[in-house]
Amino acid sequence: MGVVESVPEKSVHEFIVKDYRGKDVDLSIYKGKVLLIVNVATKCGFTNIQLPQLTELYRKYKDQGFQVLAFPCNQFLKQSPGSSEKTRKVACDRFKAEYPVFRKVCVNGPKTPPLYKFLKASKINGETKWANRVKWNFTKFLIDVDGQVIYRRGLTTAPFKMERQIVKALEERAARQQIMY
């Protein structure tokens, strides 16, 4: 078991990440949306299941305030080779992804960006289960409208199996919006 690194940020919305071209993206632009943050790979045995399902879920729920954020990662058997642009091109051309694909990241180890340190350190229902590391490609973090991790699943959970949790988070989002108006 490794040590969980703490970060001062209290919400996903406080982070600035790099897009596939290296330009800064302030995640505060996603305030009020339900997010699914995923470390993706293009040559993993599960790519042909995971990426199409991410695309379908995004298309199905984007108009309700749902957003997928894909972060390529080459740490696991080098299954996302090449540049961030190459990964984005594969996701967008081959798998018809319409959601953003960011710059390649390391999700474990000393080069882990602050966003992934935050994701791994987040408590879900009071627990920091799996907190010390991401085990493999396609680890999925469901984020509520406040920028908090509310659900986490690994490679063996296909995105469609998370649909119930996504819908629940979107229903909570809609209820909050009604109260605000």
C-alpha positions in Angstrom: 0.0 0.0 0.0 1.3 3.4 -0.9 0.8 6.7 0.8 -2.0 8.9 -0.5 -0.8 12.3 -1.4 -3.0 15.1 -0.2 -3.7 18.1 -2.3 -5.0 21.5 -1.2 -7.8 21.6 -3.8 -11.3 20.7 -2.6 -13.0 20.2 -6.0 -12.1 19.0 -9.5 -13.2 22.5 -10.6 -10.0 24.0 -9.0 -7.6 22.2 -11.4 -6.0 23.4 -14.6 -5.0 20.6 -17.0 -3.5 20.5 -20.4 -5.4 19.6 -23.6 -3.9 17.3 -26.2 -2.1 20.3 -27.7 -0.6 21.4 -24.4 -2.9 24.4 -23.8 -4.3 25.0 -20.3 -7.9 24.0 -19.6 -9.5 25.4 -16.4 -11.8 22.6 -15.2 -14.0 25.3 -13.6 -15.7 25.4 -17.0 -17.4 22.2 -16.0 -19.0 23.5 -12.8 -22.5 22.4 -12.6 -22.0 19.3 -14.8 -21.7 15.6 -14.0 -18.3 14.4 -15.1 -16.8 11.0 -15.9 -13.0 11.3 -15.8 -11.3 8.3 -17.4 -7.7 7.3 -18.0 -7.9 5.9 -21.5 -5.6 3.7 -23.7 -5.8 2.9 -27.4 -4.1 -0.5 -27.5 -5.7 -2.1 -24.4 -7.7 -5.3 -24.9 -10.7 -3.4 -23.5 -10.4 -0.3 -25.7 -13.0 -1.7 -28.2 -15.5 -2.0 -25.3 -14.7 1.0 -23.2 -14.3 3.8 -25.8 -17.5 3.1 -27.8 -19.5 2.9 -24.5 -18.0 6.2 -23.3 -19.0 7.7 -26.6 -22.6 6.4 -26.4 -23.1 7.5 -22.8 -21.8 10.9 -23.7 -24.1 11.3 -26.7 -27.1 10.0 -24.6 -26.6 12.4 -21.7 -24.6 15.4 -22.8 -27.7 17.5 -23.2 -28.6 16.8 -19.6 -25.3 18.1 -18.3 -23.0 15.1 -18.6 -19.4 15.3 -19.7 -16.7 12.7 -20.3 -13.1 13.9 -19.8 -10.5 11.4 -21.2 -6.9 11.4 -20.1 -4.6 9.1 -22.1 -2.2 7.1 -20.0 0.7 4.9 -21.2 1.7 3.5 -17.8 0.1 0.1 -18.2 2.1 -2.1 -20.6 2.5 0.9 -22.8 -1.0 0.5 -24.2 -1.3 4.2 -25.3 1.8 4.7 -27.4 2.5 7.8 -29.3 1.5 11.4 -28.7 -1.6 12.8 -27.0 -2.7 14.0 -30.5 -2.4 10.4 -31.8 -4.6 9.1 -28.9 -7.1 11.9 -29.5 -7.2 11.1 -33.2 -7.9 7.4 -32.5 -10.6 8.2 -30.0 -12.3 10.7 -32.3 -11.8 9.1 -35.7 -12.1 5.4 -34.9 -14.5 5.6 -31.9 -16.3 8.8 -32.8 -15.6 10.4 -29.4 -17.0 13.9 -29.2 -15.8 14.6 -25.7 -12.4 16.2 -24.9 -9.2 14.1 -24.9 -6.5 15.7 -22.8 -2.7 15.5 -22.7 -1.3 12.1 -21.8 -0.8 11.7 -18.0 0.9 9.4 -15.5 -1.8 8.3 -13.1 0.6 6.8 -10.6 4.1 7.6 -9.3 6.1 10.8 -9.0 4.8 12.3 -12.2 1.1 12.1 -11.2 -0.6 15.4 -11.9 -2.5 17.1 -9.1 -5.8 16.2 -10.6 -5.1 12.5 -10.3 -3.7 12.9 -6.8 -7.0 14.5 -5.9 -9.1 11.8 -7.5 -7.1 9.0 -5.8 -7.3 10.7 -2.4 -11.0 11.4 -2.6 -13.3 9.7 -0.1 -16.3 8.0 -1.4 -18.9 7.3 1.3 -16.3 8.1 3.9 -13.8 5.6 2.5 -10.6 6.0 0.6 -10.8 2.6 -1.0 -8.2 2.0 -3.7 -6.9 5.5 -2.9 -3.2 4.9 -3.3 -3.2 4.0 -7.0 -5.0 3.5 -10.2 -4.8 -0.2 -11.0 -5.1 -0.1 -14.8 -6.5 1.6 -17.9 -10.1 2.8 -18.0 -10.4 3.6 -14.3 -13.5 5.8 -14.1 -14.2 8.6 -11.6 -17.8 9.9 -11.5 -17.8 13.5 -10.3 -20.9 15.4 -9.1 -21.9 19.0 -9.9 -19.8 20.3 -6.9 -16.6 18.6 -8.3 -16.6 15.8 -5.8 -15.8 12.1 -6.6 -19.0 10.1 -5.9 -18.3 6.8 -7.6 -15.2 5.0 -8.8 -14.8 1.9 -10.9 -12.0 0.1 -12.7 -11.3 -1.5 -16.0 -13.7 -4.5 -15.4 -16.7 -2.2 -15.0 -17.8 -1.2 -18.5 -19.2 2.3 -18.8 -22.7 1.1 -19.4 -22.7 -0.6 -16.0 -22.3 2.9 -14.5 -25.3 4.3 -16.2 -27.5 4.0 -13.1 -25.1 6.1 -11.1 -24.8 8.6 -13.9 -28.5 9.0 -14.2 -28.8 9.4 -10.4 -26.2 12.2 -10.4 -28.0 13.9 -13.4 -31.3 13.6 -11.6 -29.8 15.3 -8.5 -28.3 18.0 -10.8 -31.8 18.6 -12.3 -33.4 18.8 -8.9 -30.8 21.3 -7.6 -31.4 23.4 -10.7 -35.2 23.5 -10.1 -34.6 24.6 -6.5 -32.3 27.4 -7.7 -34.9 28.9 -10.1 
